[in-house]
Amino acid sequence: MRFEISKVLDAIEGRVCTDPSLARAVLDLAEVIRYQNIDGGRPASLLRLGMVIDALARELEEDSVPVYAVVHRALLSDADLTSNERMVVRRWADDGLVEVLDNPGDRMFEVADLLGLPVLTRARADGLRGRYPWLVEQAGRVLAPVPGAGGPVFIAHVGGGHTPVAGDRSPAGVKLLSRQWRCPEPGCALFGGGGGGGAFADLARVERSPAGQPPPSLRGGAPTCPRHGARLSDAGPRPRSEVLAVRVGGLIRRRFALTEEQPVVVGRAPEQTGGIVLGQWLNDEARRWISRNHVRFELRVGEVIVTDVSTNGSGIRPGGSMAEADRVPLAPRQSRVLAEGDMVELYPGVQIGRPGELPAGAPYTPNSVMAEAPTMAMRLPK
């Protein structure tokens, strides 16, 4: 059972991030792990984060949905968690996958305001509604995870609505996210050059791109590192980035960020670090057709360039048209600018494009992060 739980925690790790372009909701980890009525289990369990993430994926009808987790520093030594769970949270902190704070306060709502994200919480946010009018004015921006028949569900909380809804980034968020920031603390996992300075720094698997920096906290109007409380220095313009998504069988299975710093290869099982692996979603025919490294995406001067690096070639669906007469072949080693609305088709039913231009076209069949969880750890209330 211990091995199964470790596999679940590894799966959950792939669904936490502080990248503003990829996170789909924000939550307080210390709150979520204590939703004891969700499973009737221990006072605190990191597995409940996975259950809430699965609920979010069901509502958004999309796989691999990441959340932005704010973490109270006390959680790193919380005796209600197992030693393995505490180690995992510390590793996430050192990798910059979660945001650790001495006093989270209203940071969860600040992040939601800056990034336009929905908040998953049972907190009432009393006293914050004047500062953040969207709390009550935008339905779906604040939802409470509660027990449901097949796992957590979301209910209307502060401003109404049952489905998580994203809003616009605040003017301050737009301004902050146009710049790179540097923390004076050595090895800062959020605003440094890479992994953090904790016990797992030498094992850090995340090399943070400047384009993926989280939003600074605003204290007295000054950009501040939320983890260290130190004023940040302006390190220049933030590199451009573009979010693309993979749709397989009519469902978005994965989003990824493309920056000017690093091309991204998508294929059956790319060799490149940071490559997007499609193999787990492909049927046998698609696996035989799609190459290990199939297409390479680059961002140049604000334009997305796609190059076929496969054996069998690809195709472009201009404007998202699925008419065969409109399909433009993309031969091996051929490149093309991916215009607005265009999709790259690696194989029938396997497309890549901008998320807003890839509507779902099939019943949602989730890939749960809890698939490997032992049954006894997932007792649901009757």
N, C-alpha and C positions, 0 to 999 in steps of 0.2 A: 504493500500500500504506500510506503514511503516513496518508492520509485515513481508510482503513479502520480502522487501529489507533486513531486518535483517536476514531472513532465507538464503538469497543468500550470505550475508557476512559470515554467519556461515559456509556455504558450501565452500566458498573461503578459509576460515581459514584452512580447512583440506587439502588445496593444496599449502600452503606455509611452507617452512621448511629450516633450515640451516644444515641439516644432509648431509654430503658429499656422503653418500652411496645411498641416496634416491632422491636428487634433480636432475632434468633432464635438467634444463636450468637456466640461471641467467639473471636478469633484474634489472633495476632501477625503483623503484616504482613511484618516483616523475615524471619520464618521462612518464610512461605508463598511469597514471591516467589523463594525459593531452592530450591524443590522441583524441581530440574532433571530428576529422573527422571520427572516427570509428562509432559514434552513433549520432552525431549532437546534443548532449545534453549540460549539464553544462560545464563550463571551466575545472573542475576537478571532476572526479567520480571514486570511488573505484571499481565500477562495471566493469570498463574497464579492470581491472586486471583479473576478471573472464572470460571476453570475450577472452583475450589473452591466458589464460590457456586452455580454450576450444579449441582454434585454435591449440595450441601445442598438445593437446590430439588427435585431428583429424589427425595431421600430423604423430604422432607416433603410431596411431591406438592402443591406450591404455588408459584405464580409470585411474582416480585418479593420474594424473601426477602432482607431486609437482614442484614448482619453488623456486629458491633461490633469495630472494628479498633484494636488497640493498636500504636503505631508508635514505634520508637526514633528519636530525633532525628537520629542519624547517617544515617538513610535519606534524609533530605532532600538530602544531598550525596553519596550513594552513587554512585561512578563506574561501577558495574556496571549501573545503570539508564540509560536514554537521557535526554537533557536534557528531552524532552517528558514522560517518566514522572516525573522529579523535580519538574517544574513542576506536574504534576497532583497529586502527593502534597502539595506545599506548599499548593496551593489547597484541598485537602481539609482540611488542618490549619487554615488561616485561616478556613474556613467552619465549623469545629467538627464536621466529619463523621467525623473520626478523632481519636484521643487520642494526642498526641505527648508523649513522656517522655524525659528525659535518661537515665534508667535504669529500664526497664520492670520489671525484677525479676519479682516474682510478681503484677504488676498484672492480668494476664490472668485468673489464677485468682481474684483478689479480686473482679473484676467479675463473673465467673461465680457466685461465692458470693453476692454482694449481690443479683444479679438472677435467680438460678436458671437461668442459661443453660448449654447444653452448650459444651464447649471443643473446638475443632478444632486439634489439635497433635500433633506426634510427640515432644514432650518427655515425659519420664517422670514429672515432678513429684515426684521423690525429695525427701524432707524436708518435704513439704507435706501429707502424708496425715493427720498428726495434727491439723493446723490445719483441714483441709478433709476431714472423713470421707467426704463424698459422692464423693470421687475414686475410692474403691474400693467404696463401699457401694451406689452407684446406677449400674446398667448404662446405658450410653449417654450419660453425662455427659462423658466424655473419649474422643474418637475421633480416629484418625490418618488423614489423607488420604494415600492411596497410589495408584500407577498402576493403572488398570483398562483393560479393553478399549475402552471408549468415552469415556475420561476418568477423572478421579479417582474413587475409591470410598473408603468409610470402613470401617476395620476395628476390631475390639475392641482397646483399648489398655490403659488402666490398670484400669478397673473392669468390663470386659466390655461386650457389646452391640455391635450393628452400626448401629443407627439413632439419630440424635441425639435425646436426650430432655431436656426441660426439667424442672427441679425447682422447689421453692418458694424464694422469696426468703428470705434469712436474716433473723433478727430485726433485725440491724443495718441490713440493706438496707431493710426495711420502714420503720424509723424515719428513716433518711436521706432516703428518697424521699417522706416526708410533708412535707418542708420545702423551701423555696427557699434557695439559697446564692449568695453573692457573693464574687468574688475581688478582692483589693485591686489586682491588676495591671490597668492600663488596657487595655481592649480584649481581655480574656480571651475566647477563642472558646467556652469551655465554661461558664464561670460569670459571664459579663458580660452585656451587654444585647443583643448581636447578633454580628456577625462579629468575627473576631480582629483583631490589630494588625499582621499581616504584610504582605508586598508585595502581596497580593491582597485586602487588607481592603476597598478601595473597590469591588471587584468581587464582594464576598460575596453569594451568592444565598440564604443561609440566615439568616433572622431567628429566632433561637431562642426558642421559647416556654418560659416557666418550667416548664411541665409536662413538657417534653422534656429537661430538664437530665440529664446523666449522673450516676451516683453518685459522690460525693466519695470520695477515698481516706482511709482511717483511719490516721493516724500518731500513735502514742501516745494513741489513743482520740479524737483531735480530727479533725473533718472538714477535709480539706486538698485544695487544688487539685492534682491529679496532674501537671498540666503545669508549674506554676510553683513548687510546693512551699510555697505560702503558705497560712496558715490561713484558712479561709472564715468569713464572718460569716453568721449566720442572718437571712434576709430575709423570714421569715414562712412561713405555710402554703403548700404547693404547690397550685396550682389543680387542681381535679378534672379527670379525663380519662377517656375511654372509648374503647376500641379497637373499630372496626367493620371489616368485611371485605366485599369485593365478590366474589360468586360468579357466574361466567358459564359456562354449559354444564356445570354440575355441579362446577366447579373454582374454588377461591379464587384470584383473580388479583391481588388487591391488598388490603393492610390500610392503615388510616389512623387517626390519633389525632384524637379530637374533644375540644376543651376548652371551658370556659366563656367563654374570651376571644374565640373566633372561630368563626362557623358554617362549615360545609363544604358546598359545592355539588358534587353528583355528576351527571354527564350525559355526553352524547356528546362534548362539547368545551367545558367550562365556561369562562366569561370571567374568573371570579374567580381571583385569585392563590391558589394552594393548592387549587384545585378538582381533583376526581378525574375524569380523562379515561377514558372507557370505549370510545371509538371503535375502538381497535386490536383489541378482542376481539369486536366485534359483527359479525353477518352483515348482509346488505343490508336485510332486513326489519326487524331490530332498529334499525339506524341510521335508518331512515325513521320509526320509531315514537318512539324515545327523543329527547327534545329536547336541544338544546345545553346548557341548564341544566334539569335534570329534577326533582331533589329537593334540598332544603336540610335539613341536620341541625344541630341546636343542642343544647347541653347546658345545662339549666337546673335548678339545685338538685338535681343528681344524676340527673335524668331526661333521656332522649334524646327530643327532639321532632323529628319529621319533617314537613316541609311540602312539598306538591307545588307546583312552580313551572313545570310543563310545560304543553304544549298538550293532550296526550292523556290525562293522568291516570296514576295508578299503582294499586297494590293492596297490602293488608296480608295476610300469611299468619300468622294468630294461632297462636302456639305452633309455628310452622314447618309447619303442616298444608298439604299440597299438594292437598287436596280442594277442588274448585271451589266446593262449597257453603259452605265456610268462608271463602273469600276475601272480604275487606272492601274495597270500592272506596275509593280516596283521590282525590277529585276535585281538579282544579286549584285552588290557593289554600287547600286544606283541610289542617289540621294534625292530628297525632295523637301521643300518647305511644307510643314503641316499648317495649312491655313485654318482660320476659324471655322469650326464645324466639321473639318475633315477627320476621318478615322483611318487608322492603319489596320488592315485586316491580315493577320498572320495565317489564318485558316478560317473557313466558314464557322461563324459563331465565336471567334476569338478576335476581339478588336481592342484597340488602344486609342484613346482620345482625351479630350478635356472632360472632366467629370460632369459638368452641367450639360454636355452635349451627348451623354451616353445614358439615356433613360433606361430604366429596367424594363425588360421585356419578357420576363418569365416569373413563375411563382418562386418566392424566396425559399431557398434551401440552405440554411445556415451551416457554416463550419464552426461549431462551438469551441471556445477555448476550454470548456469544461468536459470535453469528450472523454478525456482520460481520467476524470475524477472518480475515485472510489465511491460506490453508492452510499456508503455509510456517512460520507462527508457531505452528502447533498440531500439530506432528509428535508423534504418540503412539508410545510405545515398542512394539516388536513383541512 
